[in-house]
Amino acid sequence: MAAIFTQRARSLRRRQTPSETKLWQHLRAKRLNGVKFFRQYPVGPYIADFAAPGKRLIIEVDGGGHAMPSQQKYDAERDAWFQAQDWKVIRVWSNEVETNIEGIVETILAQLTRSK
């Protein structure tokens, strides 16, 4: 099971959305306060878009499909699971990544200074 999960994460890394790619350019190589982020990172039964395990921080980039009620319910359940495992989740819209990357980076930096 773990091998299948790892393969799925690798596949998702190869198929990043343009918004994920843009945000990754700011997160990779410890560019934010020296914090190590991973993309498409397995956390329990889920794969987070981006995660900083050392800070217990997950960042999810949501496209338009996440506005649908069924997806919102799934996202809320998923976020609750992450939070129960002591992870903080930041959700950003993909169009916001395209239009306000500086604001998103500031939000992430603010959370990093509050995290463990």
N, C-alpha and C positions, 0 to 999 in steps of 0.2 A: 504494500500500500504506500509506504513512504517513497519508494522509487517512482511510482506513478505520479505522486504529488510533486516530486522534484522535477519530473519531466514536464508536467503541466506548467510549473513556474517558469522553467526555461523557455517553453513555447511562448508564454505570455511576454517574456522579456524581448523575444524576437519580434513580437507584434505590437509593440507599444504604440499608443495613439500619438498624434503630433503634440497634444497637450502634455502627455506624460513625458515625452522626449524633452520638451521645453523645460518642464519642472526639474527633470533629472539633471539637466545641465547646471542647475543651481545647487542640487543636493549631493551630487557625486564627489568623490575624492575629498571628503571631509571639508567641503567648501563653506559649510555653515557652522561656525564656531568650533571647528574640528570634530564635529559629530559624524560618526560613520552611519550612513544610510545604505539600505539595500533596496533594490527594486524587485517587485513581484516576490515578496518574501513570505514563505509559509509560516503562519501563526496558528497553531492548533488545527482545526478543520478548514481554515480559510487561507487565502493568499491575499496579502495586503499589497496595494499598489506600491507603497514605499513604507519602510519601517526603519526606525532607529532603535534597535533592541536595548542599547545602553541607556537610553532615555525613556524606553517604553512608550514610544510615540509612533503612531501610524498615520499616514497621510493617504487619503483616498481622493482620486480625481474622477468626478462623476460627469458623465455625458448626459444627453437629453433623456435617455432611457430611464435614468434614475428618478425622473419626475413622475413616473407612472406609479399609481397606488400600490400595486403588487411589489414593485421593486423597492419602494419606500419602506414597506413592511419588512421585506427581507433585510434591507440595509439597517433598519432599527434593531432587528434581532441580532444581526451580526455585530453592530456597534455595542449592544448590551453585552454580548459574549466577550468581546475584547475588553470592555470596561471591567467586567467581572474578573478578568485575568490581570487587572491592574495596568491596562494599556490606555492611553489617551488617544482619541481619534479626532483628527481634523479632516473635514470633508470640504473640498473646493470644487466648484463647477469648472468644467473644461474651458468654457468660454471666458471665465474669469482668469484662468491661466494665460489665455491668449491676450487679454486686454489689461490685466493688472498683476503681472508677475511680481512686481516690486512689493505690492501690498500683501500678496500671499507669502512671499519670503519674510516680510516683517512679522506676519502672524506666526509663522513657524519659529522664527527666532525668539519671539516673545514666549512661546510655549517652551522652547528649549531652556530658557533661563529659569522657568518655573519648575521644570521636570527634575526628577531625582538625579 
